[in-house]
Amino acid sequence: MRHYFYGCPVSVMKEFFATCPKGLENLLADELTKLGAEQVRETVAGVHFKGELAVGYKACLWSRLASRIVLVLSEFQMNDDLDLYLGAHTIPWEEHFSGTSTIAVDFTGTNPAIRNTQYGALKIKDAIVDRFTKRGHVRPDVDKKSPDIRIMAHLGKGKANITLDLSGPALHQRFYRQGTGEAPLKENLAVAMIARSGWAGEPMMDPMCGSGTLLIEAAFIAADMAPALRRERFGFDRWLQHDSELWQSLLMEAQVRAKRGMQRCDVKLFGCDADSRVLLKARDNAKAAGVAHLITFKQADVTALANPLPMPMPALDAEAQQDVPQSARQIGMLISNPPYGERLGEFPALLEVHQALGDALRRSFQGWKVSILSASPELLSCLRLRADKQYRLFNGALECQLRNYQIALDSVASQKEVAQDFANRLRKNLKTLEKWANKEGIDCYRLYDADLPEYNAAIDRYQDYLVVQEYAAPKDIPAQKTRQRLLDMVQAAIKVTGMDGEKVILKVRERQEGKQQYQKLSEEQHRMEVQEYGARLWVNLYDYLDTGLFLDHRQTRRMLGQMAKGKRFLNLFAYTGSATVHAGLGGASETTTVDMSHTYLNWAQDNMRLNSLVGRQHQFVQADCLKWLSEADEQYDLIFIDPPTFSNSKRMDESFDVQRDHLLLMQHLKRLLAADGTLVFSNNKRHFKMDLAGLEATGLKAQNITQKTRPKDFERNPHIHNCWIITHAASEANA
């Protein structure tokens, strides 16, 4: 067992540990070495080092990268909770704090004996309290929120490590933040970005500055201001071995350096953000940090990003400009942490942002160095820049890449269109289909459906929204390549259609043979109303893989409406009831809508109410459609059924396969179909084959009307669905 006792002169070497986010260890090790640390040793998310007490104080005051500085008290082998208790009990706690101080114990790590971190913390607390009471001292109280003394313990690799926190609140907190954006960048990660960028005091810009963290930290560095200078509380304030005289001397030295640094600092820092409210917070933060005079903030969207520095020699060509000193050329550094989103649906708008940023850099920032942090390599690729260096950093648990770029002096904004072949096809489709849709009176239609094999997705337009659904790529195509093509498609679609990136919804799905996969994507509710041949319908573009409206059945629904006048109408496997709406508007005397899903049945009722189709003549039944069909005995003049290709839902008694079971389905439907009634049967199984002989033996006859029910926007896909009109075989003879 090895212990450290500290009732001795300040000059005695002590052992410290500095924690930091993963990826910052070597930067932190270099920083601590410059502060006088010795025997510096990196580990995961931290650095071990030794030094006199002054070195520990300097680390607390000057480290821009550390999260915490702790003093190592003891490290010992630990097999069970008794070892932990005895090891903690042996530490001379009374030399570090009195019984009138409040304490908190933070514990991390587990083993077979200590399976709960709270239990580990409790054993150490018990050891501390018992030591105080056995020696006749007042026992310290516990204050988990704001203790005078914080003890930190870690269990790993069979050893327990117990330390005393010297920092107090985490060191990345500089206490200048008056407000932040939605995803504030931690201050020590911002410093790491600045260090990895190679910034050396030249003019610096953050085009998406948010709450201003990057710029404020750069100002601190340029002005030689200790990051903890404005901090009012440290973890060592109530530590019995705290040397206040030594600390005050270090603090005064830092204050003098900051004052002199501010007087001579002439760094040029520029921050932009599209959100005026966030920008106001950034200004307040800079003011609270005492560096507002060093930073120029401006509200600007990245699509209109301009170089803040003058270019005094526009007449010089690129080769001549290379011979001009950097100071004369007014070239700077651009560093930023653009939003990268956590949900797939946020990607389209972010693609637009990154593409615009890349264009702006090539257009207006020739000669500049650029450093961008992102958790999304795909978004970084949209900059269309070649990285000189790349570093791995962590924003919390999220792995990120920091890429450094050099914008060439002769760089120009790219004139080449992204995914040009796809863009041309989409432009052609849009020109044709937009006029057709306006004439037809519909405002949602398929704009593109894997027209080009290498761009394998479907794009549907819903008014001024686009829904992009990726099909599964062949296994022999690398995932990275298919992903990049998808992102290129989205960028091109935004440009060609002129849609706002915020209104482009990206979904990933495998190509389905049927419509059985109504997968929920989120718990939010995003409904909008669309028009279809006079019918008003609710769709949800965000929360499900499907939107609530099968566009390929548009002609079928219209036909049902034209056939429904005075008829008793049944919609089986009804989904959101859009066919029932058309039948109701067409004058159906009664409607019955059956679906197993409570969610979709409610949706169907909402659709009916939207069209003022209410009353007892409109019935809604939540049931297993196959079971309901086998038991029902009502008569219907017009029936529409669009079953799934395959289903084995837990709520169904048996599985269903449309090819295998369609004849049995027809036998049940024949019983419900009025003598002169019409059954419209549709499904989405590719290469479906109707059992005509079996149907005839049942007493039914079928007419294939697939060609008539496939809309113009689905002409390229002959297998999108199959559709049949089925009647009693005797009805033709009777007619």
GUZA-442836 format. One record per residue (C-alpha): y, x, z; residue in one letter. Coordinates in steps of 0.5 Angstrom, whole numbers, padded with zeros to 4 digits, always signed. Each point is the difference from the previous one (the first is absolute). Example, Ala and Ser with C-alpha at 12.3 -4.5 7.8 and 13.67 -1.06 7.14 Angstrom:
-0009+0025+0016A;+0007+0002-0002S;
REM end
This chain:
+0000+0000+0000M;+0007+0003-0002R;+0006-0002+0004H;+0008+0001-0001Y;+0004+0000+0006F;+0008+0000-0001Y;+0003+0002+0007G;+0002+0007-0003C;+0006+0003-0003P;+0003-0003-0007V;-0002+0007-0003S;-0008-0002+0000V;-0003-0002-0006M;-0002-0007-0001K;-0004-0004-0005E;+0002-0006-0004F;-0002-0005-0005F;+0004-0003-0005A;-0002-0006-0004T;+0002-0002-0007C;-0002-0005-0005P;-0006+0003-0004K;+0003+0004-0006G;+0005+0003+0004L;-0004+0005+0004E;+0002+0007-0004N;+0007-0002+0000L;+0001-0001+0007L;-0004+0006+0001A;+0005+0004-0004D;+0006-0004+0004E;-0003+0002+0007L;-0001+0007-0002T;+0008+0000-0002K;+0001-0003+0007L;-0003+0006+0004G;-0007-0003+0000A;-0006+0005+0001E;-0008-0001-0002Q;+0002-0005-0004V;-0007-0004-0002R;+0000-0006-0005E;-0005-0006+0001T;+0000-0007-0003V;+0006-0004+0002A;+0003+0006+0004G;+0001+0007+0002V;-0002+0004+0006H;+0005+0005+0002F;+0002+0005+0006K;+0007+0002+0003G;+0004+0000+0006E;+0003-0007+0003L;+0007+0002-0005A;-0005-0001-0006V;-0002-0007+0002G;+0007-0002+0001Y;+0002+0003-0006K;-0006-0004-0004A;+0002-0007+0004C;+0007+0002-0002L;+0000+0003-0007W;-0007-0002-0003S;+0002-0005-0006R;-0008-0001-0002L;-0003-0001+0007A;-0002-0007+0003S;-0001+0003+0007R;+0000+0006+0004I;-0005+0000+0005V;-0002+0006+0006L;-0007+0001+0000V;-0002-0001+0008L;-0008+0001-0001S;-0006+0000-0005E;-0007-0001+0003F;-0007-0002-0002Q;-0001-0007+0001M;-0007-0004-0001N;+0001-0006+0004D;+0006-0004+0004D;-0001+0005+0006L;+0001+0006-0003D;+0007-0003-0003L;+0002-0003+0007Y;-0002+0007+0003L;+0004+0004-0005G;+0006-0004+0001A;+0000+0000+0007H;+0000+0008+0000T;+0007+0000-0003I;+0005+0001+0005P;+0004-0006-0002W;+0005+0000+0006E;+0003+0007-0003E;+0002-0004-0006H;+0002-0007+0003F;+0001-0004+0006S;-0003-0006+0003G;+0007-0003-0001T;-0001+0001-0008S;-0003-0006-0004T;-0006+0003-0005I;-0003-0003-0006A;-0007+0003-0003V;-0001+0000-0007D;-0008+0001-0002F;-0003+0001-0007T;-0007+0002-0002G;-0007-0003+0002T;-0007+0003+0002N;-0006-0004+0002P;+0003+0000+0007A;+0007-0002-0001I;-0001-0005-0005R;+0007-0003+0001N;+0007+0003+0000T;+0002-0004+0005Q;-0005+0002+0005Y;+0001+0007-0001G;+0007-0001+0001A;-0002-0003+0007L;-0004+0005+0002K;+0005+0005-0001I;+0005-0004+0004K;-0005-0001+0006D;+0000+0008+0000A;+0007+0001+0000I;+0001-0006+0006V;-0006+0003+0004D;+0003+0007+0000R;+0007-0003+0002F;-0003-0004+0006T;-0005+0005+0002K;+0006+0005+0001R;+0004-0005+0004G;+0005-0001-0006H;+0003-0007-0002V;-0004-0002-0006R;+0003-0001-0007P;+0001-0007-0003D;-0002-0001-0007V;+0005-0002-0005D;-0003-0001-0007K;+0006-0002-0004K;+0005+0005+0003S;-0003+0005+0005P;+0004+0006+0003D;-0006+0005-0002I;-0005-0001-0006R;-0007+0003+0001I;-0004+0000-0007M;-0007+0002+0000A;-0005+0001-0006H;-0008+0000+0000L;-0003+0003-0006G;-0006+0005-0002K;-0002+0000+0008G;+0006+0002+0003K;+0006-0004+0003A;+0007+0003-0001N;+0005-0003+0005I;+0008+0001-0001T;+0007-0002+0002L;+0005-0003-0005D;+0006+0004+0000L;+0003-0004-0006S;+0001-0007+0003G;+0001-0005-0006P;-0003+0003-0006A;+0004+0006-0003L;+0000-0004-0007H;+0005-0005+0004Q;+0007+0003-0001R;+0003-0006+0003F;+0005-0001-0006Y;-0003-0006-0003R;+0004-0006+0001Q;-0004-0004-0005G;-0006+0002-0005T;-0003-0003-0007G;-0006-0003+0000E;-0004+0006+0000A;+0004+0006+0003P;-0002+0007-0001L;-0002+0004+0006K;+0005+0005+0001E;-0005+0006+0001N;-0003-0002-0007L;+0007+0000-0003A;+0001+0007+0002V;-0007+0002-0003A;+0002-0003-0006M;+0007+0004+0000I;-0004+0006+0001A;-0005-0001-0005R;+0005-0001-0005S;+0003+0007+0001G;+0007-0003+0001W;+0005+0005+0002A;+0006-0003+0001G;+0002-0002-0007E;+0003-0007-0001P;-0006-0005+0001M;-0001-0007-0002M;-0004-0006+0003D;+0000-0006-0005P;-0004-0004+0004M;+0003+0002+0007C;-0002-0006+0004G;+0002+0001+0007S;+0003+0007-0002G;-0005+0004+0004T;-0001+0006-0005L;+0007+0001-0001L;+0002+0000+0007I;-0006+0005+0002E;+0003+0004-0006A;+0007+0000+0003A;-0003+0002+0007F;-0004+0006-0004I;+0007+0002-0004A;+0004-0001+0007A;-0005+0004+0004D;+0000-0006+0005M;-0006+0000+0004A;-0004-0006-0001P;-0001-0002+0007A;+0008+0002+0002L;+0002-0008+0001R;-0007-0001+0004R;+0002-0003+0007E;-0007+0001+0003R;-0006+0005+0000F;-0007+0000+0003G;+0002+0006+0004F;+0006-0004+0004D;-0004-0001+0006R;-0005+0006+0000W;+0000+0004+0006L;+0000+0006-0004Q;+0006-0002-0005H;+0005+0006+0000D;+0006-0004-0001S;+0005+0006+0000E;-0005+0003-0006L;+0000-0007-0003W;+0008+0000+0000Q;+0001+0006-0003S;-0004-0001-0006L;+0003-0007+0000L;+0007+0003+0000M;-0002+0005-0005E;-0002-0005-0005A;+0006-0004+0001Q;+0004+0006-0002V;-0004+0001-0006R;+0001-0007-0002A;+0007+0000+0001K;+0001+0006-0004R;-0005-0002-0006G;+0004-0007-0001M;+0006+0004-0001Q;-0002+0004-0005R;-0005-0005-0003C;+0002-0002-0007D;-0007-0003-0003V;+0000-0005-0005K;-0004-0006+0002L;-0001-0007-0004F;-0004-0006+0002G;-0001-0006-0005C;-0003-0007+0002D;-0001-0006-0004A;+0000-0004+0007D;+0007-0001+0003S;-0002-0002+0006R;-0005+0006+0001V;+0006+0005-0002L;+0004-0003+0005L;-0005+0002+0005K;+0000+0007-0003A;+0007+0001+0001R;+0000-0002+0007D;-0006+0005+0001N;+0004+0006-0003A;+0006-0002+0004K;-0005+0000+0007A;-0002+0006-0002A;+0006+0003-0001G;-0001+0002-0007V;+0004-0006-0004A;+0005+0005-0003H;-0005+0004-0003L;-0004-0006-0004I;+0003-0004-0006T;-0004-0007+0000F;+0001-0004-0006K;-0004-0007-0002Q;-0003+0001-0006A;-0007-0002-0003D;-0004+0005-0003V;+0000-0003-0007T;+0007+0002+0000A;+0000+0007+0004L;+0005+0005-0002A;+0001+0007+0001N;+0005+0001+0006P;+0002+0007-0002L;+0005+0002-0006P;-0003+0003-0006M;+0006+0004-0002P;-0002+0004-0006M;-0003-0006-0004P;+0001+0004-0007A;-0005+0006+0002L;-0007-0001-0003D;-0006+0000+0005A;-0001+0008-0002E;+0007+0001+0002A;+0000-0004+0006Q;-0006+0004+0003Q;+0005+0006+0000D;+0005-0003+0004V;-0001+0001+0008P;-0003-0006+0004Q;+0007-0001+0004S;+0004-0001-0007A;-0006-0005-0002R;+0000-0004+0006Q;-0007-0001+0000I;-0003-0003+0006G;-0007-0002+0003M;-0002-0008+0000L;-0005-0001+0006I;-0003-0007+0001S;-0005-0005+0003N;+0000-0006-0005P;-0004-0006+0002P;-0007+0000-0002Y;-0003-0007+0003G;-0006-0001+0004E;-0002-0006-0004R;-0002+0000-0008L;+0004-0006-0001G;+0006+0004+0001E;-0001+0006-0005F;+0003-0003-0006P;+0007+0000+0003A;-0001+0007+0003L;-0003+0002-0007L;+0007-0002-0003E;+0004+0004+0005V;-0004+0006-0001H;+0001+0000-0007Q;+0007-0001+0000A;+0000+0005+0005L;-0003+0005-0005G;+0004-0002-0005D;+0007+0001+0004A;-0003+0007+0002L;-0001+0002-0007R;+0007-0003-0002R;+0005+0002+0005S;-0003+0005+0004F;-0002+0006-0004Q;-0001+0007+0003G;-0001-0004+0007W;-0006+0001+0005K;-0004-0006+0002V;-0004-0001+0005S;-0004-0007+0001I;-0004-0003+0006L;-0005-0005-0002S;-0007-0003+0002A;-0001-0002-0007S;-0002+0005-0005P;+0000-0006-0005E;+0007-0001+0001L;+0002+0007+0000L;-0003+0001-0007S;+0005-0006-0002C;+0006+0005+0001L;-0003+0004-0006R;+0001+0007+0003L;-0004+0006+0000R;+0000+0002+0007A;+0001+0008+0002D;-0003-0001+0007K;-0004-0005+0004Q;-0001-0001+0007Y;-0004-0005+0005R;+0004-0003+0006L;-0002-0006+0004F;+0005-0006+0001N;-0004-0002+0007G;-0007-0001-0002A;+0002-0001-0008L;-0002+0006-0004E;+0006+0002-0005C;+0002+0005-0005Q;+0006+0004-0001L;+0002+0002-0007R;+0005+0005-0002N;+0003+0000-0007Y;+0005+0004-0004Q;+0004-0004-0005I;+0001+0004-0006A;+0007+0001-0002L;-0001-0003-0007D;-0004-0006+0003S;+0002-0007-0003V;-0002-0007+0002A;-0007-0001-0003S;+0001-0004-0007Q;-0007-0001-0001K;-0003-0007+0003E;-0005+0000+0005V;-0007-0003-0003A;+0003-0001-0007Q;-0005-0003-0003D;-0001-0005+0005F;+0007-0001+0001A;+0000-0002-0008N;-0005-0005+0001R;+0003-0003+0006L;+0006-0001-0004R;-0003-0003-0006K;-0004-0005+0005N;+0006-0002+0003L;+0004-0001-0006K;-0005-0005-0002T;-0002-0003+0006L;+0007-0001+0003E;+0002-0005-0006K;-0007-0004+0000W;+0000-0001+0008A;+0008-0002+0000N;-0002-0005-0006K;-0007-0002+0004E;+0004-0002+0006G;-0004+0005+0005I;+0003+0006+0004D;-0006+0004+0002C;-0005+0003-0005Y;-0004+0006-0002R;+0004+0006-0003L;-0005+0005-0001Y;-0008+0000+0001D;-0003+0007-0001A;+0003+0000-0007D;-0001+0008+0000L;-0006+0002+0003P;+0003+0006+0003E;+0005-0005+0004Y;-0005-0004+0003N;+0004-0006+0004A;+0002-0007-0001A;+0007-0001+0001I;+0003-0007+0001D;+0007-0003+0000R;+0002-0005+0005Y;+0007-0002-0001Q;+0004+0007+0002D;-0006+0003+0003Y;-0006+0004-0003L;-0007+0000+0003V;-0004+0007-0002V;-0007-0001+0001Q;-0004+0007-0001E;-0007-0001-0002Y;-0006+0005+0002A;+0000+0006-0004A;-0006+0003-0003P;-0004+0005+0004K;+0001+0006-0004D;+0008+0000+0000I;+0003+0004+0006P;+0003-0005+0005A;+0006+0004+0000Q;+0001-0001-0007K;-0001-0007+0000T;+0005-0001+0006R;+0005+0004-0004Q;-0001-0005-0006R;+0001-0006+0005L;+0007+0003+0002L;+0002+0002-0006D;-0001-0007-0003M;+0004-0003+0006V;+0005+0004-0001Q;+0000-0002-0008A;+0000-0007+0002A;+0006+0000+0004I;+0004+0004-0005K;-0003-0005-0006V;+0001-0006+0004T;+0006+0001+0004G;-0003-0002+0006M;+0002+0002+0007D;-0005+0005+0003G;+0000-0005+0006E;-0002-0005-0004K;-0006+0003-0003V;-0007-0001+0004I;-0005+0005-0001L;-0007-0002+0002K;-0007+0004-0001V;-0006-0004-0002R;-0007+0001-0003E;-0001-0004-0007R;-0003-0007+0002Q;-0005-0004-0003E;+0002-0006+0003G;+0006-0002+0005K;-0004+0001+0007Q;+0004+0005+0002Q;+0006-0003+0004Y;+0001+0006+0004Q;+0005-0001+0006K;+0005+0006-0001L;+0005-0001+0006S;+0002-0005+0005E;+0007-0001-0003E;+0002-0007-0004Q;+0004+0001-0006H;+0000-0006-0004R;+0004-0002-0006M;+0000-0006-0005E;-0002+0001-0007V;+0001-0005-0006Q;-0006-0002-0005E;+0001-0005-0005Y;+0004-0005+0005G;-0005+0002+0006A;+0003+0003+0006R;-0005+0005+0003L;+0000+0005+0006W;-0002+0007-0001V;-0001+0006+0005N;+0001+0007-0004L;-0001+0004+0006Y;-0005-0002+0005D;-0006-0001-0004Y;-0003+0004-0006L;+0000-0007-0004D;+0007-0004+0001T;-0002-0007+0000G;+0000-0001-0007L;-0005+0002-0006F;+0005+0001-0006L;-0006-0001-0005D;-0002-0007+0002H;+0007-0002-0002R;-0002-0004-0006Q;-0006-0003+0004T;+0005-0003+0005R;+0005-0002-0005R;-0006-0004-0004M;-0003-0003+0007L;+0007-0003+0001G;+0000-0003-0007Q;-0007-0003+0001M;+0002-0002+0007A;+0004-0007-0001K;-0004-0005+0004G;-0006+0004+0002K;-0003+0001+0006R;+0000+0008+0001F;-0004+0005+0003L;+0002+0007+0001N;-0006+0004+0003L;+0000+0008+0002F;+0008-0002+0000A;+0003+0006+0002Y;+0007-0002+0001T;+0000-0006-0003G;+0004+0001-0006S;-0004-0004-0005A;+0000-0006+0005T;+0008+0001-0001V;-0001-0001-0007H;-0004-0005+0000A;+0004-0004+0005G;+0006+0001-0004L;-0004-0002-0006G;-0001-0007+0003G;-0007+0000+0004A;-0001-0006+0004S;-0004+0004+0005E;-0001+0008+0001T;-0005+0003+0005T;+0001+0008+0001T;-0006+0003+0003V;+0000+0008+0002D;-0004+0003+0006M;+0007+0004+0002S;+0004-0003+0005H;+0006+0005-0002T;-0001-0002-0008Y;-0001-0008+0002L;+0007+0001+0004N;+0003+0003-0006W;-0002-0005-0005A;+0003-0006+0005Q;+0006+0004+0000D;+0000+0001-0008N;-0001-0008+0000M;+0006-0001+0005R;+0004+0004-0004L;-0001-0005-0006N;+0001-0006+0004S;-0007-0001-0001L;-0002-0003+0007V;-0004-0006+0003G;-0007-0003+0001R;-0002+0001-0007Q;+0000+0007+0000H;-0005+0003+0005Q;-0002+0007+0002F;-0007+0002+0002V;-0001+0006+0004Q;-0008+0002-0002A;-0005+0004-0003D;+0001-0003-0007C;-0008+0001-0001L;-0002-0004+0006K;+0006-0005-0001W;-0003-0001-0007L;-0007-0001+0002S;+0002-0006+0005E;+0006-0003-0004A;-0001-0007-0003D;+0007-0002-0003E;+0002-0001-0007Q;+0005+0004-0004Y;+0003-0001-0007D;+0002+0008-0001L;-0003+0006+0004I;+0003+0007+0000F;-0005+0005+0002I;+0001+0008+0000D;-0005+0003+0005P;+0000+0007+0002P;-0005+0005-0004T;-0004+0001+0006F;+0001-0002+0007S;-0004+0002+0007N;+0005-0002+0005S;-0002-0001+0007K;+0003-0007+0000R;-0005-0002-0006M;-0007-0002+0001D;-0003+0004-0006E;+0003+0005-0005S;+0003-0002-0006F;-0001+0003-0007D;+0004-0004-0006V;-0005+0002-0005Q;-0006-0001+0004R;+0002-0007+0003D;+0005-0003-0005H;-0006-0005-0002L;-0001-0002+0007L;+0007-0001+0001L;+0001-0004-0006M;-0006-0005+0002Q;+0004-0001+0006H;+0007-0001-0004L;-0004-0005-0004K;-0001-0005+0006R;+0008+0000+0001L;+0002+0000-0007L;+0002-0007-0002A;-0004-0003-0006A;+0006+0002-0005D;+0003+0005+0004G;+0001+0008-0002T;-0002+0006+0004L;+0004+0006-0001V;-0004+0006+0002F;+0003+0007+0000S;-0002+0007+0002N;+0001+0007+0000N;-0006+0004-0001K;+0000+0004-0006R;-0006-0002-0005H;-0001-0006+0003F;-0005-0004-0004K;-0001-0008+0001M;-0007-0003+0001D;+0001-0005-0006L;-0007-0002+0000A;+0000-0001+0008G;+0006-0003-0001L;-0002-0005-0005E;-0007-0001+0004A;+0005-0002+0006T;+0003-0006-0005G;+0007+0004-0001L;+0003+0003-0006K;+0005+0006+0000A;+0006+0002-0005Q;+0002+0008+0001N;+0008-0001+0000I;+0001+0008+0002T;+0004+0001-0006Q;+0005-0006+0002K;+0001+0002+0007T;+0001+0007-0001R;+0008+0001+0001P;+0004+0005-0005K;+0001+0005+0005D;-0007+0001+0001F;-0002+0000-0007E;-0002+0007+0000R;-0006-0002+0005N;-0005-0004-0003P;-0004+0000+0007H;+0005-0002+0005I;-0003-0007+0001H;-0005-0005-0003N;+0002-0007-0001C;-0004-0006-0002W;+0001-0007+0000I;-0007-0004+0002I;-0001-0008+0000T;-0006-0004+0000H;-0004+0000-0006A;-0001-0007+0000A;+0008-0001+0000S;+0000+0002-0008E;-0005-0005-0002A;+0003-0005+0004N;+0007+0001-0003A;
REM end
